[in-house]
Structure formats: C-alpha cells, structure tokens
Amino acid sequence: MWVDEVTIELEAGRGGNGVSSFRREKFVPRGGPDGGSGGEGASIWLEARPEQNTLAGYRYRPHYRGERGRNGEGANRTGRSGEDLVLAVPLGTLVVDQETGELLGDLTEEGQRLLVARGGRGGRGNASFATATNRAPRRHETGGLGQERKLRLELRLLADVGLVGFPNAGKSTFVSRVSAARPKIADYPFTTIIPHLGVVDVSEEASFVIADVPGLIPGASEGAGLGDRFLRHLSRTAGLVYFIDVSEASEREPASDLEVLRHEIRAYGQGMDEKPAAVAANKIDALTDRGRLSRLEDAAREMGVSFFAVSSATGEGCREMVQKLHRVMVRDRVEKRS
C-alpha cells in the first residue's frame, strides 16, 4: 500500500537517575562520595533513505518510545545511555509539528537526518555535588524526561516535470513510453491511483524525473476525485505539462480541457500556476478532426508556452518532447543553481 501522509507520536527516552553512594573500603578512611550519574535517554531521529518509497509502515505502528538511560552506580560508575532510535522515511518527506504546525524539516537528500525528540538528561550522582565545604553530599538527581512530540509526515515526490491531465489522457502510457517505469494502464477512469515516477534518459550524460499523478476532474482543487490529494506532489517540480486527449473519443473539447486544468492549478495555489508550463496534445494517431488540434495549439500559443503533438501509443513526437522539456525546464534550473 502506498501512503503519503501519516501522524506519529514519539517519546524520547528518560534519563537514568543519579545515586548517592560512599566508598566503604578497608584501609580507606573517609572514602567520600562515589555515586555515579545516570545515562542519557535515547533521542529519536528521522533519516531519509532511498529504499523507502512509502510511509505505510507508520500507519500501522504510529507510536515510538526511546530507550531509557540506565541509573548510575557506586564507584563513580555512570549508567549506560539509551541507544538512539532512527526511523527511516522516504526522500521528500516533510516533517511538521502536529501541535504547532511548525515545519521542522524537509528530508530531501540520502542520509539526511533530523532530530525530532531529544532524550532526557541523566541525573547527577552525589559525587558531582562534592565541594571543599561539603565533602559528603547526600544529594542526587533523578533523570530528566524525554521530549514528547506528535508529528505529521507528508511525502512529496521529488520530480523535475509533472504531468497534469484528465483521467485516461494517456499520461501513464507516455511515462511507460519514455522511461522504464511501468504504471498500471487500462481503458477506464482513474487507472492511476498512486503517483508514479519515471527516469527519462535524454542522453548518456543527461536525464530527468517525470511524475504521473492521478487524473484531475473539475473541482479537484476542492477535493473532487483523486486529484486534490496528489496535487501537492507537483509542488517540487520544475515545470508542468498539461496533457490533453485530442481524440474524438474523449467527447470533450481539448481547449476547454486545458482551461479546466489551468483553473484547478490556479485554485490549488501555492505558486503552482507560476511554474514553467507546456501543453501536450496526445492521441494524435486517433485524431480525424484536425480542428481540435489546431484550437488547442492556439490556446497554448495564447498562454505563451511550448506545444507538442504526440502519440503515447505509437511514440510519435515523444522523443522530441522530452528533449525539449529537459532543455527548457530542467537544464536551465540546474544551470541557475550552479
């Protein structure tokens, strides 16, 4: 099961207690205090790992508790600290404090760690309180409580280009055509019910990641269909491609479809409508009324964006499209960063 949002509850380990103890050895007069301090409680970390691709495990086990530190002992022996607990999450995980709404971290790189619950401090033993004027202290401390936290984890895919379209527009077929990804493909609405990523090889030195999210329908930005849940996965992309079915089988006007998709992206907000965009007219192999294609091309021209006429089924125009997408959306962004 693919899960992209969960809530977890964490309790870091409590620190061990310090002890009061005095040396009582033969031939050692006035041995003095030798009570050791308690160990530190275990802290809890999140770590981004590439082998993780879902948060499903945390849905079924949402509670985690760190190991407690051991108590100190006589002879100035400090208790063992609890072993830190490291929880693996997918790359692209946002970590939000459920109580305050504060964004604690964004784990986007392999091996990146975030401390989310700090372990309790170990209590001091009476040996720590010895002074020149108080040589036999009987005071010691109990271990501190570990930090408790309730977190919301949100997975947002790390892709360069996102495909936006109605159900059955041919997005999944396109991804399978230009990459090694093999999303589920069938002739019924909402074949894609989870996002898919595909790595597109442009040349031996260049590649980029393309994302296929479940199809949008009117009202998706308000929760209709499946689109609203997955629109956030497009927030990290360099650009969007409006993928339009121009064949007569869709029974809709392609230019109208484009306007509906643009409206949903604008309504979702979060700067999505400001991303570089392109329009892809798909299923040209099944098109007989060329006016549908020309009207969509006119709409793309009015937007001032690139226009592609492709067929995911036959591969016509697909290679040229991904090469230009890499050039205008991905490569320029990489060059600006460097």
C-alpha positions in Angstrom: 0.0 0.0 0.0 1.3 3.5 -0.9 0.7 6.0 1.9 1.9 9.6 1.6 0.7 11.2 4.9 0.7 9.8 8.5 0.7 11.1 12.1 3.1 9.5 14.6 3.6 10.0 18.3 7.1 10.0 19.8 8.5 9.8 23.3 12.3 10.0 23.7 13.9 8.0 26.5 14.1 9.2 30.0 17.5 9.9 31.6 18.8 7.5 34.2 18.8 8.5 37.9 22.0 9.5 39.7 22.7 7.7 43.0 24.1 8.6 46.4 26.9 6.3 47.4 30.0 6.4 49.6 33.3 4.5 49.4 33.4 1.9 52.2 36.7 0.0 51.7 39.0 -1.4 54.2 42.0 0.8 54.9 40.4 3.8 53.0 39.3 6.2 55.7 36.9 8.9 54.8 36.4 7.4 51.4 34.0 10.1 50.3 31.1 10.2 47.8 31.3 8.0 44.7 27.7 8.0 43.4 27.7 7.9 39.6 25.4 9.8 37.2 22.6 8.3 35.2 22.9 7.7 31.4 21.3 9.9 28.8 17.9 8.9 27.5 17.7 7.8 23.8 16.9 10.5 21.3 14.7 9.8 18.2 15.8 10.8 14.7 14.3 10.6 11.2 16.6 9.6 8.3 15.9 9.9 4.6 16.6 6.6 2.8 16.2 6.0 -0.9 14.9 2.4 -0.5 11.9 3.8 1.3 9.1 4.9 -1.0 6.0 5.0 1.3 5.0 5.9 4.8 2.7 2.9 5.1 4.7 1.3 7.9 3.9 4.2 10.2 0.2 4.0 9.6 0.1 0.6 11.4 2.7 1.5 14.0 2.3 5.2 14.9 3.8 5.1 18.5 7.6 5.0 19.2 9.4 5.3 22.5 13.2 5.7 23.0 15.2 3.6 25.4 15.7 4.8 28.9 19.2 5.6 30.3 20.5 3.3 33.0 20.8 4.5 36.6 24.3 5.4 37.9 26.1 3.2 40.4 28.6 3.4 43.1 32.3 3.6 42.5 31.6 6.6 40.2 30.1 4.4 37.5 27.9 6.3 35.1 24.8 4.5 33.7 24.7 3.4 30.1 22.9 5.9 27.8 20.0 4.7 25.8 20.6 3.8 22.1 19.2 6.4 19.8 16.2 5.4 17.7 16.5 6.1 14.0 13.3 5.9 11.9 13.7 5.6 8.1 11.5 7.8 5.8 11.4 8.3 2.0 13.3 11.1 0.3 11.0 14.1 0.0 9.4 13.8 3.5 8.2 17.0 5.2 8.1 16.9 9.0 5.5 19.1 10.7 4.8 19.5 14.4 1.1 18.5 14.7 0.5 20.7 17.7 2.0 24.0 16.4 2.0 23.5 12.7 5.7 24.3 12.6 7.7 22.9 9.7 10.6 21.1 11.4 12.4 19.8 8.4 12.4 18.7 4.8 14.3 15.5 4.2 15.4 15.5 0.5 18.9 14.0 0.5 20.0 10.5 1.1 21.2 10.0 4.6 19.9 13.4 5.8 18.9 13.2 9.5 16.6 15.3 11.7 16.5 15.2 15.5 12.7 15.1 16.3 12.7 14.1 20.0 15.6 14.7 22.4 16.4 12.2 25.1 16.2 13.2 28.8 19.4 14.3 30.6 20.9 11.8 33.0 20.6 12.7 36.7 23.8 13.6 38.6 25.1 11.4 41.4 26.2 12.7 44.7 29.9 12.6 43.7 29.1 15.5 41.3 28.0 17.7 44.3 31.1 17.3 46.4 32.8 20.6 47.3 35.5 21.8 49.6 32.9 22.7 52.2 30.5 19.8 51.5 32.6 16.7 51.3 29.8 14.2 52.0 26.8 15.4 49.9 23.8 13.1 50.0 22.1 14.9 47.2 21.5 13.3 43.8 19.2 13.9 40.8 16.5 11.9 39.0 16.8 11.6 35.3 15.1 14.2 33.1 12.0 13.3 31.0 12.5 12.6 27.3 10.8 15.0 24.8 7.3 14.0 23.6 6.1 15.0 20.2 3.3 14.4 17.8 4.4 14.7 14.2 2.7 14.8 10.8 4.8 13.3 8.0 4.0 14.3 4.4 5.6 12.7 1.4 6.1 14.9 -1.6 7.7 13.3 -4.7 11.0 14.6 -6.0 10.4 15.0 -9.7 11.5 17.5 -12.3 8.4 17.5 -14.6 4.8 16.8 -13.6 2.1 15.6 -15.9 -1.4 17.2 -15.4 -4.4 15.8 -17.2 -7.9 14.3 -17.1 -8.3 10.5 -16.4 -7.4 8.4 -19.5 -5.5 11.3 -21.1 -2.6 8.8 -21.7 -0.2 10.1 -19.1 0.7 6.6 -17.8 1.3 5.3 -21.3 3.5 8.3 -22.0 5.6 7.6 -18.9 6.0 4.0 -19.9 7.0 5.0 -23.4 9.8 7.4 -22.4 11.1 5.7 -19.2 11.5 2.3 -17.6 8.5 2.9 -15.3 5.6 0.5 -15.8 2.4 2.1 -14.2 -0.9 0.3 -14.5 -2.6 1.1 -17.8 -6.2 0.3 -18.7 -9.2 1.8 -20.5 -11.2 3.1 -17.5 -11.1 6.2 -15.4 -8.6 6.6 -12.6 -6.3 3.8 -13.7 -3.6 5.7 -11.9 -4.5 5.8 -8.2 -1.0 6.5 -6.9 1.8 8.8 -8.3 4.4 7.2 -10.5 7.9 8.3 -11.2 9.9 7.6 -14.3 13.5 8.4 -15.1 13.8 9.7 -18.7 17.2 9.4 -20.3 17.8 12.3 -22.7 21.4 11.3 -23.5 24.3 9.4 -21.9 25.0 12.3 -19.6 21.5 13.8 -19.0 18.3 12.5 -17.5 15.4 13.8 -15.5 12.5 12.5 -13.4 8.9 12.8 -14.7 5.9 12.3 -12.4 2.5 10.9 -13.4 -0.2 11.7 -10.8 -3.9 10.6 -10.7 -6.0 12.5 -13.2 -7.8 15.7 -12.3 -11.5 16.4 -12.8 -13.4 19.7 -12.3 -13.4 20.6 -8.7 -10.2 18.6 -7.9 -8.7 21.6 -6.0 -11.7 21.4 -3.7 -11.4 17.7 -3.1 -13.3 16.1 -6.0 -12.0 12.9 -7.4 -8.4 11.8 -6.6 -6.5 14.9 -7.8 -6.6 17.1 -4.7 -4.8 14.6 -2.6 -1.9 14.3 -5.0 -1.6 17.8 -6.4 0.9 18.6 -3.6 3.3 16.1 -5.2 3.7 18.5 -8.1 4.9 21.3 -5.8 8.6 20.4 -6.1 8.6 20.1 -9.9 10.5 22.5 -12.2 7.5 22.6 -14.5 4.1 21.2 -15.5 2.9 19.6 -18.7 -0.8 19.9 -19.4 -1.5 16.5 -21.0 -4.7 16.7 -23.2 -6.5 14.0 -25.1 -7.3 15.4 -28.5 -9.1 12.3 -30.0 -12.8 12.4 -30.6 -13.2 9.5 -28.1 -12.9 11.9 -25.2 -16.1 13.7 -26.3 -14.7 16.9 -24.8 -13.2 20.0 -26.5 -9.4 19.9 -25.9 -9.1 23.6 -25.5 -11.8 23.5 -22.8 -10.0 20.7 -21.0 -6.9 22.9 -20.9 -8.8 25.8 -19.4 -10.3 23.5 -16.7 -6.9 22.1 -15.8 -5.4 25.6 -15.6 -8.3 26.7 -13.3 -7.7 23.8 -10.9 -4.0 24.5 -10.7 -4.7 28.2 -10.1 -7.3 27.3 -7.4 -4.9 25.0 -5.7 -2.4 27.9 -5.3 1.0 27.5 -3.6 2.7 29.0 -6.6 1.7 26.1 -8.9 0.4 28.4 -11.7 3.7 30.3 -11.8 5.8 27.2 -12.8 7.0 26.9 -16.4 4.4 25.0 -18.4 3.9 23.2 -21.7 0.9 21.7 -23.5 1.0 18.2 -25.0 -1.8 17.1 -27.4 -1.9 13.3 -27.0 -3.5 10.5 -29.1 -2.9 12.3 -32.5 -2.9 8.8 -34.0 -6.6 8.5 -33.3 -7.5 12.1 -34.4 -9.6 12.8 -37.5 -10.8 16.3 -36.9 -7.6 18.4 -37.1 -9.5 21.4 -36.0 -9.5 20.1 -32.4 -5.7 20.0 -32.6 -5.3 23.5 -34.1 -7.7 25.1 -31.5 -5.6 23.6 -28.7 -2.4 24.8 -30.3 -3.9 28.3 -30.5 -4.8 28.2 -26.8 -1.2 27.1 -26.0 0.1 30.0 -28.1 -2.1 32.4 -26.1 -0.5 31.0 -22.9 2.9 31.6 -24.4 4.1 28.0 -23.7 5.6 25.2 -25.8 3.2 22.9 -27.7 3.7 19.3 -28.5 1.6 16.9 -30.6 2.4 13.3 -29.6 1.0 9.8 -29.5 1.9 7.8 -26.4 0.6 4.7 -28.1 2.9 4.9 -31.2 5.7 7.0 -29.8 5.3 9.7 -32.4 6.7 13.0 -31.2 7.6 11.7 -27.7 11.4 11.7 -28.0 11.4 15.3 -29.3 9.1 16.3 -26.5 11.3 15.0 -23.7 14.4 16.5 -25.2 12.8 20.0 -25.3 11.3 19.6 -21.8 14.8 18.8 -20.5 16.2 21.9 -22.2 13.5 24.4 -21.2 12.5 23.1 -17.7 15.3 21.0 -16.2 18.7 22.0 -17.6 18.1 25.7 -17.2 17.2 25.2 -13.5 20.3 23.1 -12.9 22.5 25.8 -14.6 21.0 28.5 -12.4 21.8 26.6 -9.3 25.4 26.0 -10.3 
